[in-house]
Amino acid sequence: MEIKGKRILITGGSSGIGLAMAHVLAARGAQLFLTGRRADAVRAAVAELGRVTTHVAGTAADVGTEEGRATTLASAIAAMGGLDILVNNAGAVRAGRLEHIAEDEIRTMIEVDLVAPILLTRAALPALRADGGGMVVNVTSAIALVAMPFYATYAAAKAGLASFGEALRRELKGEGVHVLTAYPSGTDTPMMATSRAGPEIGFSLEPAAAVAEAIVDGIAADAISVVRGGPERQAMIGLNRDDPAALDDRFLAIKPAFEKGVSSHRAL
């Protein structure tokens, strides 16, 4: 897909991977519309991008709500005159033992990470079809490919989003709308700021700019998926497929330290 001139809506676009993607897309000539829950963060992101492009706008909206999704889509289409690419990037996470996670936290993860992208995509499809050549980009997580302990609900929601994208890609095949699924590994973003898991247990963070560049390259190539994490992540994915019990044992060996490191991880 030719990115120059494309009208792109990025949810969760005021920070992290979403904002990093916006910078890469702006450099390639896209028109951008960003949304996020915090008005001050959205204003700051739009101002930051405004130094490199005049084709950027945004609004504060919570895509986890019906009103927020309606505001997001209507504002984006009004500002850009249509929509070519929807990037479902907004996310929420709460790590820890399942029995220690509050019901409202579980529901928030499912609503933001799974229900919101499905419903926003459904609402956006007429606009994406309008000019032909539309695309949906679902930013899931490498945890959808290798589920990790203490992230049970988050893993379920992200794996659900990945399967949604796979099914929708096949549903829309030949109809002018493509679906790309991105699987970032641990990424250095504000969403990870409360996690204390570190290299001592094999947990590392990739720069958001590198992840964003790879996803945008995937958009340009009409890729089906973009998987981050390098050879180690690929090896882990292979092991999880071929000998999942071996991976269970690997997690068992680091489980106490891993639980201690991630139990503070909360970004809702």
C-alpha positions as a printed Julia matrix, in Angstrom:
268×3 Matrix{Float64}:
   0.0     0.0    0.0
   1.2     3.48  -0.85
   1.22    5.38   2.45
   1.59    8.91   1.11
  -1.72   10.72   1.33
  -3.5     7.92   3.17
  -5.98    8.98   5.87
  -5.09    7.08   9.02
  -6.84    6.87  12.39
  -4.71    5.64  15.31
  -6.39    4.8   18.61
  -4.12    5.15  21.61
  -2.13    7.49  19.4
  -0.99    9.96  22.03
   1.86    7.83  23.41
   3.83    4.63  23.05
   3.62    2.55  19.89
   0.72    4.64  18.57
   2.63    7.91  18.75
   5.78    6.29  17.38
   3.76    4.97  14.43
   2.33    8.44  13.88
   5.83    9.87  13.54
   6.84    7.22  10.99
   3.61    7.65   9.04
   3.91   11.45   9.06
   7.42   11.16   7.62
   5.97    9.06   4.8
   3.29   11.63   3.96
   0.18   10.24   5.63
  -2.72   12.25   7.01
  -3.24   11.43  10.68
  -5.94   11.51  13.32
  -5.05   10.48  16.87
  -7.26    9.55  19.79
  -6.54    8.86  23.44
  -8.34    9.14  26.74
  -6.36   12.11  28.09
  -7.07   15.41  26.37
  -3.76   16.95  27.47
  -1.78   14.02  26.04
  -3.65   14.15  22.74
  -3.05   17.91  22.45
   0.64   17.43  23.2
   0.97   14.63  20.63
  -0.79   16.66  17.92
   1.44   19.66  18.7
   4.56   17.48  18.57
   3.58   16.02  15.2
   2.51   19.45  13.98
   6.18   20.4   13.87
   6.73   17.9   11.05
   3.35   17.8    9.27
   0.29   19.97   8.81
  -1.89   16.9    8.27
  -2.57   15.89  11.86
  -5.5    16.32  14.24
  -6.92   14.48  17.22
  -9.55   14.24  19.89
  -9.88   12.85  23.4
 -12.1     9.78  23.48
 -12.32    6.45  25.29
 -12.77    3.73  22.68
 -13.8     1.38  25.48
 -17.19    3.14  25.46
 -19.87    3.39  22.79
 -19.79    7.19  22.94
 -16.01    7.24  22.66
 -16.01    5.02  19.58
 -18.68    7.13  17.89
 -16.76   10.31  18.67
 -13.5     8.8   17.47
 -14.81    7.67  14.09
 -16.99   10.7   13.34
 -14.23   13.15  14.29
 -11.61   11.33  12.22
 -13.76   11.16   9.09
 -14.8    14.8    9.45
 -11.2    15.96   9.91
  -9.69   13.91   7.06
 -12.62   13.66   4.67
 -12.67    9.88   4.86
 -10.66    6.94   6.18
  -8.18    4.61   4.51
  -6.49    2.86   7.45
  -7.75    2.13  10.96
  -5.06    1.29  13.51
  -6.55   -0.41  16.58
  -3.72    0.32  19.01
  -5.34    1.4   22.3
  -4.71   -1.1   25.07
  -5.12   -1.84  28.76
  -3.24   -4.28  30.98
  -3.28   -5.51  34.58
  -0.87   -8.3   35.5
  -0.91  -10.6   38.52
  -2.53  -13.78  39.73
  -6.02  -14.16  38.34
  -7.62  -14.37  41.76
  -5.98  -11.07  42.71
  -7.31   -9.16  39.69
 -10.52   -7.25  40.35
 -13.55   -7.93  38.16
 -13.64   -4.35  36.89
  -9.98   -4.66  35.82
 -10.75   -7.88  33.95
 -13.71   -6.26  32.21
 -11.65   -3.19  31.29
  -8.99   -5.31  29.58
 -11.59   -7.23  27.61
 -13.51   -4.08  26.65
 -10.47   -2.06  25.57
  -8.28   -4.81  24.11
 -10.93   -6.88  22.34
 -14.48   -5.51  22.26
 -13.5    -1.94  21.3
 -11.41   -2.93  18.24
 -14.14   -5.27  17.01
 -16.9    -2.67  17.32
 -14.8     0.21  15.99
 -13.77   -1.88  13.0
 -17.39   -2.81  12.31
 -18.39    0.85  12.38
 -15.43    1.88  10.19
 -15.88   -0.69   7.42
 -18.16    1.44   5.2
 -15.6     4.27   5.22
 -12.72    1.85   4.62
 -14.55    0.37   1.64
 -15.56    3.74   0.18
 -12.47    4.4   -1.94
 -11.13    0.84  -2.14
  -7.78   -0.28  -0.8
  -8.6     0.16   2.89
  -6.79   -1.53   5.74
  -7.3    -2.49   9.39
  -4.19   -2.81  11.56
  -4.71   -4.62  14.85
  -1.88   -4.14  17.35
  -2.06   -7.23  19.52
   0.93   -8.6   21.46
   3.49  -11.37  21.3
   1.63  -12.71  24.34
  -1.08  -13.77  21.87
   1.44  -16.24  20.44
   3.1   -17.3   23.7
   0.82  -16.8   26.71
   2.72  -15.86  29.86
   1.79  -16.54  33.48
   0.12  -13.73  35.42
  -1.27  -12.21  32.2
  -4.18  -14.62  31.75
  -6.9   -12.1   30.86
  -4.61   -9.85  28.84
  -3.35  -12.87  26.88
  -6.93  -14.02  26.26
  -7.98  -10.6   24.96
  -4.95  -10.19  22.71
  -5.23  -13.73  21.34
  -8.91  -13.02  20.69
  -7.96   -9.87  18.77
  -5.44  -11.84  16.71
  -8.05  -14.46  15.81
 -10.56  -11.71  15.03
  -8.08  -10.2   12.6
  -7.34  -13.55  10.95
 -11.03  -14.33  10.47
 -11.86  -10.83   9.25
  -8.96  -10.87   6.78
 -10.46  -13.96   5.2
 -13.97  -12.54   5.37
 -12.89   -9.39   3.52
 -10.55  -11.09   1.03
 -11.25   -9.78  -2.46
 -13.39   -6.91  -1.17
 -10.75   -4.18  -1.05
 -10.04   -4.14   2.7
  -6.94   -5.89   4.06
  -6.25   -6.8    7.71
  -2.76   -6.8    9.22
  -2.02   -8.14  12.71
   1.0    -6.83  14.62
   2.56   -8.75  17.51
   4.92   -6.44  19.44
   7.1    -8.02  22.1
   7.92   -6.08  25.27
   8.19   -2.45  24.16
   9.57    0.58  25.97
   6.36    2.6   26.35
   4.48    4.34  29.19
   2.26    1.24  29.34
   5.26   -0.74  30.63
   6.39    1.83  33.18
   4.86    0.0   36.16
   6.42   -3.39  35.35
   9.53   -4.31  37.34
  10.41   -7.41  35.3
  13.92   -7.03  33.9
  16.78   -8.7   32.05
  17.67  -10.83  35.07
  14.67  -13.02  34.2
  15.04  -12.66  30.46
  12.61   -9.77  30.05
  13.77   -6.93  27.82
  12.11   -3.98  26.09
  12.43   -2.95  22.46
  12.36    0.74  21.48
   8.91    1.89  20.36
  10.43    3.51  17.27
  11.75    0.15  16.03
   8.38   -1.52  16.53
   6.59    1.35  14.79
   8.95    1.25  11.8
   8.37   -2.47  11.39
   4.58   -2.14  11.53
   4.58    0.7    9.0
   6.83   -1.36   6.72
   4.23   -4.11   7.06
   1.47   -1.71   6.05
   3.45   -0.64   3.0
   4.02   -4.28   2.02
   0.38   -5.36   2.61
   1.75   -7.92   5.06
  -0.5   -10.35   6.9
   1.44  -10.07  10.15
   4.38   -8.38  11.83
   6.01  -10.33  14.66
   8.62   -8.63  16.83
  11.12  -10.0   19.31
  13.96  -11.32  17.18
  15.35  -14.89  16.98
  14.76  -15.6   20.68
  11.07  -14.81  20.37
  10.8   -16.91  17.21
  12.45  -19.81  19.05
   9.99  -19.43  21.91
   7.04  -19.42  19.51
   8.37  -22.58  17.9
   8.89  -24.28  21.26
   5.39  -23.32  22.38
   4.02  -25.0   19.26
   6.2   -28.11  19.28
   6.8   -28.78  22.98
   4.63  -26.53  25.17
   5.42  -28.56  28.29
   9.09  -27.59  27.95
   8.08  -23.96  27.94
   5.89  -24.59  30.99
   9.0   -25.85  32.78
  11.0   -22.81  31.68
   8.39  -20.48  33.16
   8.22  -22.6   36.31
  11.92  -22.02  36.91
  11.46  -18.22  36.94
   7.88  -18.05  38.23
   8.54  -16.51  41.68
  10.81  -13.79  40.27
   8.52  -13.2   37.31
   5.45  -12.84  39.51
   7.27  -10.37  41.74
   8.39   -8.36  38.73
   5.04   -8.09  36.95
   2.6    -7.89  39.86
   2.85   -4.1   39.83
   2.15   -3.89  36.08
  -1.03   -1.89  35.66
  -2.08    0.43  32.84
  -5.84    0.69  32.62
